[in-house]
Amino acid sequence: MSETSGSSGTQAPPDTGRRAKPTPRSIAVWSLVGAVGALGWSMLALSRGEEVSAAWIVAAALGSYAIAYRFYSKFIAYRVLRLNARRATPAERLDNGVDYHPTDRRVLLGHHFAAISGAGPLVGPVLAAQMGYLPGTIWIVAGVIFAGAVQDMVVLFFSTRRNGRSLGQMAREEIGPVGGAAALLAVFAIMIILLAVLALVVVNALAASPWGTFSIGMTVPIALFMGFYLRVIRPGRVAEVSLIGVGLLLLALVAGRWVAQSSLADTFTLSKEALVVWLVAYAFVASVLPVWMLLAPRDYLSTFMKLGTVGLLFVGVLVAAPMLRMDGVTDFATAGTGPVFAGSLFPFVFITIACGAISGFHALISSGTTPKMVEKEPQIRMIGYGSMLMESSVAIMAMIAACVLDPGLYFAMNSAPGVIGTTVESASQAITGLGYTITPDTLAHWAKLVEEPSLLSRTGGAPTFAVGVALIFSEATGDGMMAFWYHFAIMFEALFILTALDAGTRVGRFMLQDTLGNVYKPLKNISWRPGLLATSAVVTGLWGYFLWTGVKDPLGGINQLFPLFGISNQLLAVVALTICTTLLIKSGRLKWAWVTGLPMLWVAVVTLTASWQKVFSDDPRVGFFQQRENARLAIDAGTVMPPAKTMDEMETIVTNTTVQGVLSAAFALLVVIVVADAVRVCVKALRHPDSVVDREEPYTESAYVAPAQLLPTSEEKAELAAAGLGSGGGRIPGQRAGAEEGAVS
């Protein structure tokens, strides 16, 4: 199949790699995988009124993921996108050792997975569990297969073909000045909100926790050591440095408990306000250092922690087979009166569970740092689609962790103080009023098990996930290890989020430099040090402001900001899928436009409906402006409304709800403009194909040889051996990109 790079007619030699025909053995294996997945779904769907094992969720999810990666991702890679191993990537052509750098596929898989895996896959499913385990599980699995992983993979492909251009840049170039400007503004503003909420989850998890603060802090010098080890001391020794890094990481975790029980505990016991300052400072420094020094090794290190933990959780669920204590579908799904968040199943479960199914934030990473590091085009399938499936599996484990807990404990941990009070006695009474039962002694016992002063109103999802993880692991190790596993899970979650802050801040810097570069040309040069420092400071300052307001919000920052986070994240996904659909149509792939077009329509309908309700609902538990109006009336009457304690806090509620309502409306309007302008551009491209401008970079012959998947095939092994390269691949000795460019017609 010949590959046309765009409307210009420039052709690249086709990737002539043979696609193996299925053997009877492979047919039998994949039939068995499909049967396991189908059995899992059947058990979940047919169980009514009785407890069901969490192992069936694992079977349904893993079976579905395997089938989707093997068949659907391959179809998109080689039929829709037509990945070409012979084409040089921007990492190879523009290697500058700072932002552009060909990175081993295994390290890059770790970096990309770590960068996209923020708080969303952990927090969203935990919050959505109040509606039952079934709606969330279905959306996580179906959403990632047909929407989330597709978005990540297609955005990564188109950005790689355009020298790693950001999502905003591609929108401006491909949609036009109006839609492009709206997309650029929406993408940047939404990204600031996303980073603020991610950081807020870290603050809530680490506040007053010397164990967690010390362990997380130690990951920074460990990652710096790994970066220099790979770059200077022992270049290319990935497995070697991985073992060292994991060992040091486990040592940091164990040492965290020693620190928490020593005289140093006060030093590492930080307030929420202090953590805000440290997080902003850390993100600024991390975003300006070369990727090899901190970003890539830290993300790679984090990935070992994440995948190892998720793998152990899957094994633990399969071995212990804990029962799901939460109902399949609760009354809150239809009543919309849940204590965790208000709103009915449609549309709020689809915005509450964001990153585990589809996340617009991922499009920023797939068009920011990652495309500047891809060695070979065929690796886009594993890195884009595969990483998102990995993140979805994290969301599945978060759902399981929440649903294996006693529902009374779940609601006590995730309800605000205004709902359950501040004592175990008041919480017990309030939970009884919700239709569940838990005694004050039981609430106190759980807090003692994990060595926390209290578990009441530990909102944000992270503590609930940690307790669920501790419960699953303690099935094998006993209750005596409960506190260790709880803090292990807190560290696990914080690593997820901090790596997303690293990459997200860097992407924001790229976007801001590109935009301001239209006014002041030197800023276009992403390697210009003054511009790099200034734009990084602006980005960290902006999300740091929203983080600060979240920490100080009387209504509970996570309770107020997470709905805005979910709406913003999914609206960003609408923008990303709109750009992908536009590019498919403009590049002559009209018959495949449904691959991104259908998920775009679904996410747009769901998210715009949620935006409308959050802005215009007269239910104060849902509508931002109704919350504002109620608070303003109370102020005029001289009344302080709980949970606020002073008039100053009442004024803070008015300010925050006003900002949140305006942002919700503005984001929705900007996205509508983007979609409308994209429709205009697509219609024009179909009517006048000669008017389409090709913005792909010209084809350049690659001088790199590297496997497409984690393990090389026999053909790839032969190619590597012929080139004199090891299993990691690399540049063919004596060649450079474009050396055989004369072969291009």
N, C-alpha and C positions, 0 to 999 in steps of 0.2 A: 504494500500500500504506500503510495507516495505521500509525502507530507508537505503541504503548502503552509508556509509560515505566516501567511496573511494575505491581504488583498494585493500586495505589491507583486505577487507572482514569484518571488524568490523561493527557490526550492532547495530543500536540504536532502541529502541522501537518506533513504529510508533506513530504519533500524531493522536489519534483516534477521535478527535473532529468532530462532524457531520456537514456536509455542508447542510444548509437548502435548500429544494426544492423551486423553485419559486412558488408563489401564484398568482392567477388571479389579485389580486391588484398590486403586484409588477410588473407583466408583463405590466399592463396598465400604471403604473407610468413610467417605463423605455421606453415604447413605446412613451409616450408623450415627455419625455426628448429628445429622438432621433429625434422626429418630429420637436421640437423647433430648435435643432441644424441644421437639414437639411434645415429648412426654412431660417435660418440665412445665411447659405452658398449660398443658391439659390439667395437671395436678393443681396448679394455681387457680385456674379458671373454674374448676368444678368443685373446689372445696368451699362449702357454705356452712357457716356456723360452727366449724370445728378448727382447731389449730392445725397448721400445716408446717412441715419442716422447711427451714430456710434453704436447705440443700436444693430444693426444687427451683428456687430463684436462680441459684448458681447454674444449675443444669440448663434452664431456659436461656439465660443470658449468654453463657459460654458457647452453647450450640449455635445460637443465632449469630454471635460475633464471628465464629469460625467460618460459617457458611458465607456471611457477608464479605469477609476479607478475601476468601478464596475465589469467589465468583463475581460479586458486584464490583469490588474495587479493581479487580483485574479488567473487567469490562470497561470501566471508566478510564483506566490507565491506557489501554491499548486500542480501544475502539473510539472513545470520545476524545481524549486528549492526545493520543498518539505520542507517547513519551519516546524519546530518541536518545539512545546511549552514545551515539556518535557526536552529539552536539555539546560543545563546551559550555559549562555553566558560568555565571558571572563570578562565582568564587574562584574558578580557575583563571578566567581572563583578566579579572581586576584585582587579584590577590594583593592586598596592601598590609596584611598582618594585623590590622586593627578591626575593621568591620567586615571586609571581604577576606575569607580564609577557607580554603577547602578543608573540610573537617571529616574525619573518619565517621562513616555512617552510624556506627554504634554509639559514638560520643554524641553525634548530632541528634540521634533518636532520643538519647537521654536528655540533651539540652532542650529539645523541642517539647518533649513530654513534660519536663519539669516547668518550662516556661508557660505552657497553656494550663497546667494543672494548678489553679489557684484555689480559692475557697469554695467556688461554686459547686464542684462535684461532691464536696463534703457537707456543705451547709444546706444547699437547696433540697436534696432528698430528705435530710433530717427534718427540716421544717415542713415539707410536703407530706411527711408520714402521718400528720394529723388527719389526713383524708383517707388513710389506709395504705397498705403496701401495694395493692394491685394497680391503681391508676398511675402512680409514679413509676413503677417498674415497667409498665407497658410503654410509657412515654420515653423513659431513658433508653430502652433497647431499640424501639422503632425509630425514635428521633435521631439517634446517632447513626444508624445504618443508612437512612435515606436523606438525612439533612446535615447533621453536624460533621460527620467524617467526610462527606461529599464536599461541603463548604471548605474545610481545611485543606483538602487535597487540591481542589480546583484553584483556589486562591494562591496556594503555594506554586502551582504550575505556572499560572499567568504572571505572577510576580517574578519568578525565576527567568521566564522568557523576556522580561523587561528590566533586567539588571537589578532586581530586588526592589522595584518601586513599591512604595507604600500603598495601602488601600486608598487613601485620599488622593495620592498622585494619579493612580489609575482611574479613579472616578472623574477627576478633572480633565484628563486627557481623552477618555473614552466616551463620557456622557455629554460633556460640554460645559460651558462656563457657568450656567445657572445651576444645573443639577450637580456639577462637579464642586462648585463652591458650597452648596448646601451639604453635600456629602462630606467635604473636608471639614466644615465646621462641626457637623454632627459627630463625625468620627472622633475628632479631637476632644470635644466636650464630653462625649459619652465615655471616652477612655479615662478621662480625669475622674469621673464618678466611679468607674469600675475599680481603679487603683485605690481610691479612698476606701471603698467598702472592703476590698481585700485586706488592706492594712488594718481596718477596724477589727476584723476577725482576729488578727494576730494580737492586737492590743488587748482584746477581751480575754484571749486565751492565756497570755503571758503576764497580765497585770497581777502583781503581788505573788508571783510564782518564781522564786529564785532557781528552782530546779530547771524549769523550762527556759528561763532567760539565759542561764549559763550555758546550757547545752546548745541552744540555737546560736548564741554568740560565738561559740567555738567552731561552728561550721565555716566561718569566714576565714580564719587563719589556716584551717585544714584545706580549704579549697585553694587558697593562694599557694600553699605548699605543693598541691597537686598540679597546679598550672605551671609552676616553675620546674617541677619534676619532669613533666611531659615536654616542656619547651627547651629546657637547658640541660638538666641532669641526665635523663634517660629518655630521649625523644622516641615517640612511637610505642613505648612500653605501656599500653593501655591496661592490659590485664594486671600487670604488676602494680601500677599506681592505684588501680581500683581496689585491690586487696588491702593495700596500705590505708587508703582513704576510708574504707568501710571499717577497718579495725579502729582507726582513730575516732570515727564517728560513734561507734559503740562505746569506746572509752569515755568520750565526752558525755554520753548519756548516763553512764554509771557514775562518772564524777559529779554530774549534776545533783545526784542525791546526796553525795558527800558534802557538796557545797551548801545545799539546803539545810543540812544538819550541823553546819559548822559556824564559826564566828563570821564567815564571809556572807552569810545569808542576807544580812541587811544590805550589803553592797549590791547584791543582785535582785533585791526586792524593789521593783520599780513601780511607780504609779502609772496610771494610764497616760497622764500628761507627759511624763518623762519618756515613756515608750514612744509617744508620737514624735518627739524631738529626735530620738535615736533612729527611728525608722526612716524619717525624712533624710537625715544625714547619711545613713547607710545607702539608701537608694540613690542619692546624688553621686556618691563616690563610685558605687557599682556601675552606674550608667556611663561614666566617662573613662573607665579603665578599658584596656584592650580586651576583647572577648576571650582570648586564650588565658588571660591572667586570673580572672575571677568568675566570669559569667559561665563559660562552657564547663570548666571543671566543677564548679559548685553545683550546676544543674545536673551534671553527670553523677556527682556524689549523691545528690538528692534523689535521683532516679533509682539508685540502688536501694536507698532507704524505702522509697515509695513502692517500687515493684516487689521488693522483698516482703514488705508488710502486707501488701495486697495479696501476694501469693500465699503467705502464711494464713491470712484471713480466709481465703478460699479453702485451703486445706483444713483449717479449723472448723469451718462451717460444714464441710463434707464429712469430717470425722465425728465432731460433736453433734452435728445435726440438731442445732438448737431450734426450738419451736418459735414460730412467729406469734408473739403475744397480741400484736395489734390486729384489728379486724382487716379483712381484705378491702372493704370500703366502709368508712365510718359515716355517721349521720352528718358530720361537718362538711362532707363533700357536696351535699345538696343544700343544707341549711345555710352554709356560708357564714357561720357564727363561731368558727374555731377560735380558741384562746391564743393560739400561736400566731396566726394571721387571719384577718377577715377576708371573705370572698369565697365564691363557689368554685367548684372543680374547674369549670370553664369560665374564664380563661386562666385562673390564677395558678393552677398546678403547672401550666406550661411556661409560666414566667418564673415561678419559684424554683423549679428544676430547670436551670439554664445550662450550665457548663457540662453536665453529664449527658445531655442530649444534643444541644447545639448552643454554641457560644460565639457571639460576634467578636469577643475579645481575641479569640483564636485567630481570626482573620488578620488582626494587627500583627501577631507574631508570624503568621504564615506569609505576611508581606512586609516584614520588618527585618528581624535578625536572621531567621532561618534561611530564606532564599539566597542570602549572601554567603552561606556556608555549605550549600549542597554540592557534593562532589560530582554526582552523575544524575541525569534526569530520571532514570528508572527508580532511583531511591525515593522519589517524591511519593510513590505509592505507600511505601512502608512508613515514611516519616509523617506524611499528611494523614492518610486514612488510618494507618496502624496506631499512631499515637492517640488519635481521638477514641478509638476502640479501647485503648488502655485506660484513658481517663473515664470512659463510660463504666468500665468495670469498677473503678473507684467509687463512682456514684452508686452502683449496685450494692457495694459493700457498706456504704453509708446508710442506704435504705435498710439493709439487713440489721446493721448495728442499732439503728433506732427502733426497729420493729421487734427485736428480740427482748427489749426491755419491758418491764411491767408498764402498761400504759399510764398508770398513776405516776410513776417516777418520770416518765417521758414528759407528761404535761406539767409536772412540778418544775422540771428543769427548763422548759421552753416557754412558759407563760411569764408575762411581765409581773412585777410586784403589785401593780394596780389590780391584777386579776386574782392573785393567790395570797397577797400579803407578804410579810417578811419573816414569819415564824413557821415552824413545821406544823404547829397546830392549825394556824389559819390556812396553810397550804392544803393540809389534809381535808379540811372542811370544803374548801373551794373545789378540790378535785372530785369530792363526792357529789357536789352539785353538777359536775360535768358528766356524771354517769359512771365514774370509775372509783376505785377504792384503793387507798394507801394510808397506812397509819403513820403518825408522827415518829414513832420509834423506827419504822422502816426507813423513813427519809433520813433520819439521823444516822442510822446504821450504814447506809450507802455512802454518806459523806465521810464517815470514819474509815470505811474500806479503802477509799482512794486518797486518804490523807488530805482532805480539803475541809475547811471550816464549815462550808455549806454548799449544797448543790441547788438551792432554790434560785429560780430565775437566772440560770446560767445560759442566757440566750445567745444566739449566734450559731448554734449547731455543733461547734467544735467540742465542747464538753460532753454533750450527749453522745456524739460519735465515739469519744474517748472512753466513756463508761461502757458503751456497747462492745467496743474492742476488748476492753479489760475483761468483760464478762465472758466473751468467747474464748479468749486465751486462758482465762483462769479455769476453764473446764479441764485443761490439761495440767496446769501448774498449781492449782489450788488458790483459795482466797488470799493466802499470804502474799502472793505476787500481784494482787489487784492494783495496788498503788503504783508499782513499777510499770505495769502495762498501761495504766491510765496516763501517766506522764510520758511514756513512750509514744502513745498515740497523739498527745498534745504536740510533741516535738515533730512527729510525722506530719501533722496538719500545718504547723508553722513553716516547715520546710517547703511544703506545697506553695504556700502563699508568698513567701519571701522570694522564691525564684521567679514567680510571676511578676512581682514588683520590679525585680532586676530588669527583666526583658521589657516589661511594659513601659517603664520610664525611658529606656533606651529608644523604643519605638516612638514614644511621644517626642523625644528629642529630634529624631529623624524628621517627623512630620512638621514640627515647628521650624526647624532649619529650612526645610524645603519651602514652606509657606512664606516665611520672612525673607527668604532668599530672593523672592520676587521684588522686594523693596531694597534690600541691601545684598548685592551679589555675593560677597565673600561667605555669607551664611550658607549658601548652596553647597559649599565644600564641607562635607561632614567630618573631614579630618582637620579642619581649622580650629586650633585649640581655643581661642577666645570665644568663638561662636558656640563651640561644643559645651564649654563651661556655662555660658550665659543661658542657653536654651535648656540645659539640664536643670539649672537652678529654677527657671520659670516653671517647668513641668512639675518638679517635686514640690515647689511652693504652692501650686494650685491644688494638687490632690492633698497636700498637707493641710490646707485650709479646711477642706471638707472633712478630712479625718478629725481635725480638732473640733469642728462643730458636732460631729457624730459622737465624740467622747463626752461632750458637754450637754447633749440633747436630753432633756428631762423625760421625754417619752421613750427613751432607749434608742440609741443610735442605730443599732442593727434592725430593730423592728420598723423604724421609719425609712432607713436608707435601703434595706434589702429589696423591698418592692420596686423602688426606683432603679436599683441595680439590675433586677431581673428585666424590667421593661427596657432599660437602656441597652442591656446586653443583647436582647432579642431584636431590638430595632437595629442595632449595629449588624446583626446577622442578616436582617432584611437588606440592608445596604450592600453587604458583601455578596449575597446571593444575586442581587440585582445586577451588580457589576459583572459577576461571573456569567450570568445569562446573556447580558449585553455582549460580552466578549465572545461567547460561543456563537452567537448570531453573526456578529461582525466578521468572525474568522471562518465563516462558511460551514458552521456546524449546526445549522438550524434544526435538523432532525434530532439532534441530541439536546436541544435547549431545555427539554422537560426535566433533564437530570437535575438542574439547579432551579428551573422555573417553578416546578410544582412545590418543592419545599419552601421556596420564597413566598409563594402565595399563602400557604398555610401559616407560616410564622407571621406574616404581615397581618392576616385576619386576627389571629390570636392576640398579638401584641398591641395592635391598634385598639382592639376591644378593651384590653386591660388599661391602656392609657386613658381612654374615654372614661372608664369607671373611676380611675384614680383621680381624675381631674373634676368630673362633674357629678359623681355620686353624692346624694344627700345623706348617706350613712357616714357618720363621723369616723367609724372604724375603717372605712375604705377611702373616702374622698379627702384629699389633702386640703382643698379649699374649705370644705365643711369643718374639718378640724380647726382650721385657722379662724373661721367665723365663730365657732363655739368658744375658742380661747379669747377672741377679741371681746365678745359679749361678756364673758366672765370678768375680764379686766375692767371693762366699763362699769360693771356692777361691784367691783372691788372684791371679787371672789377668787380664791386660789383653787384651781381644779387639780385633784390628784391625777398623776403622780407628781406634779409640780409642787414645790414646797414654799416658793416665794414668788412675788410679782415679777422679779427679774427672770425667773425661770418661765413664767407665763409669757413674757415678751419673747424669750428665746423660742418657745413653741410657735408663736405667731411668725417670727422671722423664718424659722426652718421650714414650716409647712408652706409658707409663701414661696420660698425658693424651690422647694420640691415640686409644688404644683406647676409653677412656671416652667421649670425644666422639663417635666413630663409632657406638657403641652408643646413646648418648643421642639423637643426631640421628635415627637410624632409628626409635627408639621414639616420639619426638615426632611424626614424620611419620605413623606408623601410627595414632596417636591422632587426628591431624587428618583423615586419610582416613576412618576409622571414624565419626567424629562428622559429617563431611560427608555420608556415606551416610545417616545417621539424619535429618539435616536435609532432604535431598532426598526421601526417602520421605515424610516428614511434609508437605512442600510439595505433593507429588503427591496425597496422600490428602486434605489439607485446604488447598486453594488459598487459601481466605479468610484463613488464618492468616499468609500471607506478608506481611511488612512491606516496603514500598517505601522504599528509602533513596537512590534517585536524587534529585538536586536538581531542584526544579520547573523546568519549561520556561521559558526566557526568550528572547525574540526577539533575535537577534543584530543588531548595528549594524556588523558587520565584513563586508567583502567581500575575498576572497583566493582564489587558485587552489588546487586540491586537489593538483596534481602540480608537478613542477619547472617545466614549461612550461605556460602557460595555454592552454586550448582557445579556439576562436573564440568560443564562447558566453561563456566567462569573460572574454575580452578585451572583449566588448561590455558585459558587466556592469560591469567595471572602468571603462570609458570613461564609461558612464552615471552612475557614482558620482563621476566626476572624480578617479580614483585611478590611480596608475601600475601597472606590472606586478607590484610587490610586494604590492599591496593595502593594506588598512588600514581604519580606522574611517570610515564615511560621514560627511562633514562635516555638523555640526549634529545628529547623532543619537547616541544612547547605547543601551546594551543594555536591552531591556525597553520601548523606546518604543512598540512595537506589541503589547505583551503582551495587550492586550485581545482580540487575535485568537485567543487560546488558549481552547479550550472548557474 
